[in-house]
Amino acid sequence: MPGDYSKVYTLQLDRGRQSSLLRHHPWIFSGAIKRVQGLPEPGATVRVTDSGGNFQAWAAWSPSSQIRARVWSFTESEAIDADFFRRRIRQACQRRAGLLGQAERNACRLIFAESDGLPGLIVDRYADYLSCQFLTTGVEYWKQEIVAALAEEIQAWCECQGIYERSDVSVRAREGLPQQKGVLWGKEPPALLEINEAGRRIAVSLCHGHKTGFYLDQYDNREIIRQLSSGRSVLNCFSYTGSFALAALQGNARQVLNIDSSAPALDLAEHNRELNQFAASQWEQIGGNVFEVLRDLQESGRQFDLIILDPPKFADTRSQLNKAARAYKDIALQAAALLTPGGLLATFSCSGAVEQGLFQKITADALLDAGREGQILRFLQQAEDHPVALPFPEAFYLKGLLCRVD
C-alpha cells in the first residue's frame, strides 16, 4: 500500500552507474541495475543505492519500462508519503503564483512532471477545472493521494469544480498501464469549457481535445504572433482550434487562413472566431492534408506575409528522426515558396528527439532548396509554465524559429 515502509525494497546499481544520479537526473535505465532485492509491485518506492550500498535516491519502480525507476527524492530522510505529494504540489502552484493570479489568463500548466519533481504527472488548469495525465507507474500508484492533494491545494487559487483524467495516451503502454479517462474528483467538465487567454476567449474540450484539452505550451509564442501580425496576411498550418489565428486577428492581422485535417477542430475554430467577434470576412479555413494544401496554394498563386508551422510530433523516438526530418523540411520548403519577400516564418517542432541544432539545419536546408535566404530573428520555446529542470534537459521539447525570409 502507498506509504507502507514495512518492506523496504532496494535497487542496487552496477559499479560506476550512479553518475547521472549524482547530477540529479531522475531516470534509471534497466542497463544500470545490478539487482533488486525483493519483489516490488509496479509504482512501489525503492531505495536506490550504488554498488557499495550507499544511498542515492528514493524512486518509483517500473518493471515494464526501459526507464526502470524514476526518482522521487535524492534526500534519504525524506519519506515518500501523502505529505510528500502535498508539498510538491504546493511548491509547483507557488512557483506559478504570478500566472495563477492573472485576471486575463485562467489556464496554465500547474505541474510539469520531472521539472516539478513529480515524474509522469501532468496537471493543467482550465478555468475552474483541472485536467491530469498519470503517465507512469509511480504516479498511478499514488493517484488517490495526488488527487486529494490537488483538490486541496488548488482551492487557494480558484474555486475548482472538478478534476478530470486524460490518461488516454499510448505512452502508458510502455509502463504496462491501460489508457484511462474520466472524472477523478468533483463534477464532470462541460462539453466545452471557455478559457481566457490574454483577452482571447477560447472554447476547450477537456474530454476530447488534444493532450489535456489544449496547447498551453504555445502561450508565449501566440503572444509573439499577436505582436507581429498587424496589417499582415497570416497562414496558420496545423491550426487545430485556431488559437494562433485568434492571436493574429487580436493583433490586427489583415486576413488569416487556417489549415487542418480535422473537421471537428476547424468547427471549434469557427466557434472561437464567433466567441471573439472577429469578422468572418477576415477568416478562411481549409480542411485537408497540410502538405497537399500547401502545394495547392502554390499552384493558385497565393502569398502570405506570415506563416505558422506548428505540426504534431513527427518523431517519438530517435529511430524516427530521418522520417521526421524529411517531413519538417517538406513543410518548411512549401511554406517558403508561399511567403512574400521579407515575410516571416514561425516554425516549430514538439519532437523531443529533434534537437535545436538539427531543427535549425533542417529549416536552413529547406529555405536553400526553395531558393530563399533567411535570418533567425528569435528562438522560440515552450511557455514559462513548462519549465526545464536544469539536470533534466529532456523537458525541453518545444523548439521553434522565427525567421525573416528574403
C-alpha positions as CSV (number, residue, x, y, z in Angstrom):
1,M,0.0,0.0,0.0
2,P,1.2,3.6,-0.6
3,G,3.3,4.8,2.3
4,D,3.9,1.3,3.7
5,Y,7.6,1.1,4.7
6,S,7.2,-2.3,6.4
7,K,9.0,-3.6,3.4
8,V,11.9,-1.7,2.0
9,Y,12.9,-2.7,-1.5
10,T,16.5,-1.9,-2.6
11,L,17.6,-1.3,-6.2
12,Q,21.3,-1.6,-6.4
13,L,23.2,-0.1,-9.3
14,D,26.1,-1.6,-11.2
15,R,29.6,-0.2,-10.4
16,G,30.0,3.3,-11.8
17,R,26.4,3.7,-12.9
18,Q,25.4,6.3,-10.3
19,S,26.9,9.3,-12.2
20,S,23.6,10.5,-13.6
21,L,22.0,10.4,-10.2
22,L,24.9,12.4,-8.7
23,R,23.9,15.1,-11.3
24,H,20.3,14.7,-10.1
25,H,19.0,13.3,-13.4
26,P,15.8,11.4,-12.3
27,W,15.8,8.4,-14.7
28,I,17.4,5.0,-14.0
29,F,17.6,2.7,-17.1
30,S,17.4,-1.0,-16.9
31,G,21.0,-1.4,-18.0
32,A,22.3,0.4,-15.0
33,I,20.7,-2.0,-12.5
34,K,22.7,-4.8,-10.8
35,R,19.9,-6.3,-8.7
36,V,16.6,-5.6,-7.0
37,Q,16.1,-7.0,-3.5
38,G,12.5,-8.2,-3.0
39,L,9.6,-8.1,-5.4
40,P,8.2,-4.5,-5.5
41,E,4.9,-4.0,-7.3
42,P,4.7,-1.5,-10.1
43,G,4.9,2.0,-8.7
44,A,6.2,1.0,-5.3
45,T,9.0,3.0,-3.8
46,V,12.5,1.6,-4.0
47,R,15.7,2.6,-2.2
48,V,18.4,3.2,-4.8
49,T,22.0,2.5,-3.8
50,D,25.3,2.5,-5.6
51,S,27.2,-0.7,-6.0
52,G,28.7,-0.3,-2.5
53,G,25.3,0.1,-0.8
54,N,25.4,3.9,-0.4
55,F,22.1,5.7,-0.6
56,Q,21.4,7.6,-3.9
57,A,17.7,8.2,-4.1
58,W,14.1,7.1,-3.5
59,A,12.4,6.1,-6.8
60,A,9.3,4.6,-8.2
61,W,9.7,1.1,-9.6
62,S,8.5,0.4,-13.2
63,P,9.3,-3.2,-14.3
64,S,7.8,-2.9,-17.8
65,S,9.7,0.2,-18.9
66,Q,13.2,0.7,-20.1
67,I,13.3,3.5,-17.6
68,R,13.1,1.1,-14.8
69,A,12.8,3.7,-12.0
70,R,12.1,7.4,-11.7
71,V,13.4,9.4,-8.8
72,W,11.1,11.0,-6.2
73,S,13.8,12.4,-3.9
74,F,17.6,12.5,-3.5
75,T,17.2,13.1,0.2
76,E,17.4,9.9,2.3
77,S,15.5,11.4,5.3
78,E,12.5,12.4,3.1
79,A,9.6,9.9,3.3
80,I,7.6,9.2,0.2
81,D,4.1,9.5,1.5
82,A,0.9,11.6,1.1
83,D,2.6,14.7,2.7
84,F,5.4,14.4,0.2
85,F,3.0,14.8,-2.7
86,R,1.1,17.6,-1.0
87,R,4.4,19.5,-0.5
88,R,5.5,19.0,-4.1
89,I,2.1,20.1,-5.5
90,R,2.0,23.2,-3.2
91,Q,5.5,24.1,-4.4
92,A,4.5,23.8,-8.1
93,C,1.5,26.0,-7.5
94,Q,3.5,28.6,-5.6
95,R,6.1,28.8,-8.5
96,R,3.2,29.7,-10.8
97,A,1.6,32.2,-8.4
98,G,2.2,35.0,-10.9
99,L,0.4,33.2,-13.6
100,L,-2.5,31.9,-11.4
101,G,-3.2,35.4,-10.2
102,Q,-3.6,37.0,-13.7
103,A,-7.1,38.3,-14.4
104,E,-6.8,37.7,-18.1
105,R,-5.2,34.3,-18.1
106,N,-7.1,31.5,-16.3
107,A,-5.4,28.5,-17.9
108,C,-1.8,27.3,-17.4
109,R,0.2,24.2,-16.6
110,L,0.4,23.6,-12.8
111,I,2.6,20.5,-12.8
112,F,5.2,19.6,-15.4
113,A,6.3,16.1,-14.4
114,E,10.0,15.7,-13.7
115,S,10.6,19.5,-13.9
116,D,8.3,19.8,-10.8
117,G,9.8,16.8,-9.1
118,L,6.8,14.5,-9.9
119,P,7.8,12.2,-12.8
120,G,4.9,11.2,-15.0
121,L,2.4,13.7,-13.7
122,I,0.9,16.4,-15.9
123,V,-1.7,18.8,-14.4
124,D,-3.3,21.7,-16.3
125,R,-5.7,24.3,-15.0
126,Y,-8.6,25.3,-17.3
127,A,-10.7,28.0,-15.5
128,D,-12.4,26.1,-12.7
129,Y,-11.3,22.6,-13.7
130,L,-8.0,20.6,-13.6
131,S,-7.1,18.1,-16.4
132,C,-4.5,15.5,-15.5
133,Q,-2.4,12.8,-17.1
134,F,-0.9,10.0,-15.0
135,L,1.8,8.6,-17.3
136,T,4.0,6.4,-15.2
137,T,3.5,3.6,-12.6
138,G,4.7,5.8,-9.8
139,V,2.0,8.5,-10.1
140,E,-0.6,5.8,-10.9
141,Y,0.4,4.0,-7.6
142,W,-0.1,7.3,-5.7
143,K,-3.1,8.6,-7.7
144,Q,-5.6,8.7,-4.8
145,E,-3.2,10.8,-2.6
146,I,-2.3,13.0,-5.6
147,V,-5.9,13.8,-6.4
148,A,-6.7,14.6,-2.8
149,A,-3.7,16.9,-2.6
150,L,-4.7,18.6,-5.9
151,A,-8.2,19.2,-4.7
152,E,-7.0,20.7,-1.5
153,E,-4.1,22.9,-2.9
154,I,-5.9,24.4,-5.9
155,Q,-8.6,25.9,-3.7
156,A,-6.1,28.6,-2.8
157,W,-6.1,29.8,-6.4
158,C,-9.6,29.1,-7.8
159,E,-12.9,27.5,-7.0
160,C,-12.1,24.2,-8.5
161,Q,-15.3,22.4,-9.7
162,G,-13.7,19.1,-10.8
163,I,-10.5,17.1,-11.7
164,Y,-10.6,15.2,-14.9
165,E,-8.2,12.5,-16.1
166,R,-6.9,12.4,-19.6
167,S,-4.6,9.4,-19.3
168,D,-5.9,8.1,-22.7
169,V,-2.4,8.1,-24.3
170,S,-0.3,5.4,-25.8
171,V,2.8,6.2,-23.7
172,R,1.2,4.4,-20.8
173,A,1.6,1.1,-22.6
174,R,5.4,1.4,-22.0
175,E,4.7,1.4,-18.3
176,G,2.3,-1.6,-18.6
177,L,-0.7,0.6,-17.9
178,P,-4.0,0.8,-19.7
179,Q,-5.4,4.0,-21.1
180,Q,-7.9,5.8,-18.8
181,K,-10.1,8.9,-18.7
182,G,-12.9,10.2,-16.6
183,V,-13.8,12.3,-13.5
184,L,-11.4,11.8,-10.6
185,W,-13.0,14.4,-8.2
186,G,-15.9,16.8,-8.3
187,K,-18.0,17.4,-11.4
188,E,-17.6,16.4,-15.0
189,P,-16.5,19.3,-17.1
190,P,-18.9,20.8,-19.6
191,A,-18.6,19.7,-23.2
192,L,-17.0,23.0,-24.0
193,L,-15.2,25.0,-21.3
194,E,-14.3,28.6,-22.1
195,I,-10.9,29.9,-21.0
196,N,-9.5,33.4,-21.2
197,E,-6.0,33.7,-22.7
198,A,-4.8,37.3,-22.7
199,G,-8.2,38.6,-23.6
200,R,-8.9,35.8,-26.2
201,R,-11.9,33.7,-25.5
202,I,-11.2,30.1,-26.4
203,A,-13.5,27.1,-26.1
204,V,-11.7,23.9,-24.9
205,S,-12.9,20.3,-24.8
206,L,-11.3,18.7,-21.8
207,C,-12.9,15.3,-22.5
208,H,-11.9,15.1,-26.2
209,G,-9.3,17.8,-27.1
210,H,-5.7,17.1,-27.8
211,K,-3.3,16.5,-24.9
212,T,-5.2,17.7,-21.8
213,G,-7.6,19.7,-24.0
214,F,-5.4,22.5,-25.5
215,Y,-1.9,23.5,-26.3
216,L,-1.0,25.6,-23.3
217,D,2.7,25.4,-24.2
218,Q,2.4,27.8,-27.1
219,Y,1.1,30.7,-25.0
220,D,4.3,32.9,-25.2
221,N,4.5,32.2,-29.0
222,R,0.9,33.2,-29.6
223,E,1.7,36.5,-27.9
224,I,4.7,37.0,-30.2
225,I,2.4,36.3,-33.2
226,R,-0.1,38.8,-31.9
227,Q,2.6,41.4,-31.7
228,L,3.9,40.7,-35.3
229,S,0.5,40.4,-37.1
230,S,-0.6,44.0,-37.7
231,G,-1.5,44.5,-41.4
232,R,-0.3,41.1,-42.4
233,S,-1.9,38.1,-44.1
234,V,-1.4,35.1,-42.0
235,L,-1.3,31.4,-42.9
236,N,-1.8,29.1,-39.8
237,C,-0.9,25.5,-40.7
238,F,-1.9,22.6,-38.4
239,S,-4.3,25.1,-36.9
240,Y,-6.2,22.8,-34.5
241,T,-8.9,25.1,-32.9
242,G,-7.4,28.3,-34.3
243,S,-5.6,29.8,-31.3
244,F,-2.7,31.3,-33.4
245,A,-5.2,32.8,-35.8
246,L,-7.1,34.4,-32.9
247,A,-3.9,35.9,-31.7
248,A,-3.1,37.2,-35.1
249,L,-6.5,38.9,-35.5
250,Q,-6.2,40.3,-32.0
251,G,-3.0,41.9,-33.3
252,N,-4.9,43.4,-36.2
253,A,-3.9,40.9,-38.9
254,R,-5.5,41.7,-42.3
255,Q,-6.5,38.1,-43.1
256,V,-6.0,34.6,-41.6
257,L,-6.2,31.2,-43.2
258,N,-6.4,28.0,-41.0
259,I,-5.5,24.6,-42.4
260,D,-6.1,21.4,-40.5
261,S,-7.1,17.8,-41.4
262,S,-9.7,17.6,-38.6
263,A,-13.2,18.9,-39.4
264,P,-14.2,19.0,-35.7
265,A,-11.1,21.1,-34.9
266,L,-12.0,23.6,-37.7
267,D,-15.6,23.7,-36.5
268,L,-14.4,24.6,-33.0
269,A,-12.0,27.2,-34.5
270,E,-15.0,28.8,-36.2
271,H,-16.8,28.8,-32.9
272,N,-13.8,30.5,-31.3
273,R,-13.9,33.2,-34.0
274,E,-17.5,33.9,-33.2
275,L,-16.8,34.0,-29.5
276,N,-14.2,36.7,-30.1
277,Q,-16.5,38.6,-32.6
278,F,-13.9,38.7,-35.4
279,A,-15.3,39.4,-38.8
280,A,-16.0,36.3,-41.0
281,S,-14.5,38.2,-43.9
282,Q,-11.1,38.1,-42.3
283,W,-11.2,34.3,-41.6
284,E,-10.8,31.5,-44.0
285,Q,-10.4,27.7,-43.3
286,I,-9.4,24.8,-45.5
287,G,-9.8,21.2,-44.3
288,G,-7.2,18.7,-45.6
289,N,-3.7,17.3,-45.5
290,V,-1.4,20.3,-44.9
291,F,1.3,19.0,-47.2
292,E,-1.1,18.8,-50.1
293,V,-2.9,22.0,-49.3
294,L,0.4,24.0,-49.3
295,R,1.1,22.7,-52.8
296,D,-2.4,23.6,-53.9
297,L,-1.9,27.2,-52.6
298,Q,1.3,27.5,-54.6
299,E,-0.5,26.5,-57.7
300,S,-3.2,29.0,-57.1
301,G,-0.6,31.8,-56.7
302,R,-1.4,32.6,-53.0
303,Q,1.1,34.5,-50.9
304,F,1.3,35.3,-47.2
305,D,3.2,37.8,-45.0
306,L,3.4,35.5,-42.0
307,I,3.2,31.7,-42.0
308,I,3.0,29.5,-38.8
309,L,4.0,25.8,-39.0
310,D,3.0,24.0,-35.7
311,P,2.8,20.4,-36.7
312,P,2.2,17.4,-34.5
313,K,5.1,15.3,-33.2
314,F,6.8,13.7,-36.2
315,A,9.4,11.8,-34.1
316,D,8.6,9.9,-30.9
317,T,12.0,8.2,-30.8
318,R,15.4,8.7,-32.4
319,S,14.7,5.8,-34.8
320,Q,12.1,8.0,-36.5
321,L,14.5,11.0,-36.9
322,N,15.1,10.6,-40.6
323,K,11.5,10.4,-41.5
324,A,10.7,13.4,-39.2
325,A,13.5,15.4,-40.8
326,R,12.0,14.9,-44.2
327,A,8.6,16.0,-43.0
328,Y,9.9,19.1,-41.3
329,K,11.9,20.0,-44.4
330,D,9.0,19.5,-46.8
331,I,6.6,21.8,-45.0
332,A,9.2,24.5,-44.5
333,L,10.1,24.3,-48.2
334,Q,6.5,24.6,-49.2
335,A,5.9,27.4,-46.8
336,A,9.0,29.3,-48.1
337,A,7.5,29.3,-51.6
338,L,4.3,31.0,-50.2
339,L,6.0,33.8,-48.3
340,T,6.1,37.3,-49.6
341,P,9.7,38.8,-49.8
342,G,10.6,39.8,-46.3
343,G,7.8,37.6,-44.9
344,L,8.0,35.9,-41.5
345,L,8.1,32.1,-40.9
346,A,7.4,30.8,-37.4
347,T,8.2,27.1,-37.5
348,F,8.1,24.6,-34.6
349,S,9.0,21.1,-33.6
350,C,7.5,19.4,-30.5
351,S,9.5,16.3,-31.1
352,G,11.9,15.9,-28.2
353,A,14.2,13.7,-30.3
354,V,14.7,16.6,-32.7
355,E,17.4,18.8,-31.1
356,Q,17.5,22.6,-31.7
357,G,20.6,22.5,-33.9
358,L,19.2,19.8,-36.1
359,F,15.9,21.7,-36.5
360,Q,17.8,24.8,-37.5
361,K,19.7,22.9,-40.1
362,I,16.5,21.3,-41.5
363,T,15.0,24.8,-41.8
364,A,18.1,26.2,-43.4
365,D,18.2,23.4,-46.0
366,A,14.5,23.9,-46.8
367,L,15.0,27.6,-47.5
368,L,18.1,26.9,-49.6
369,D,16.2,24.4,-51.7
370,A,13.4,26.9,-52.1
371,G,15.8,29.4,-53.4
372,R,15.3,31.8,-50.5
373,E,17.5,33.4,-47.9
374,G,16.6,33.5,-44.2
375,Q,17.6,35.1,-40.9
376,I,16.7,33.9,-37.5
377,L,15.1,36.8,-35.6
378,R,14.2,34.8,-32.5
379,F,14.5,31.4,-31.0
380,L,11.1,30.2,-29.7
381,Q,10.3,27.7,-27.0
382,Q,7.6,26.4,-24.6
383,A,5.9,28.8,-22.2
384,E,7.3,29.6,-18.8
385,D,4.7,27.3,-17.1
386,H,6.5,24.4,-18.8
387,P,9.9,24.9,-17.1
388,V,13.0,22.8,-17.7
389,A,14.8,21.5,-14.6
390,L,18.5,22.1,-15.2
391,P,19.5,18.4,-14.6
392,F,16.7,17.2,-16.9
393,P,17.2,18.6,-20.5
394,E,14.6,16.2,-21.8
395,A,12.0,18.6,-20.5
396,F,12.9,21.0,-23.3
397,Y,10.8,19.6,-26.1
398,L,9.2,22.5,-27.9
399,K,11.6,24.5,-30.0
400,G,11.0,27.0,-32.8
401,L,12.4,29.6,-35.1
402,L,11.1,32.9,-36.1
403,C,12.7,33.7,-39.4
404,R,12.6,36.6,-41.9
405,V,12.7,35.1,-45.4
406,D,14.0,37.3,-48.2
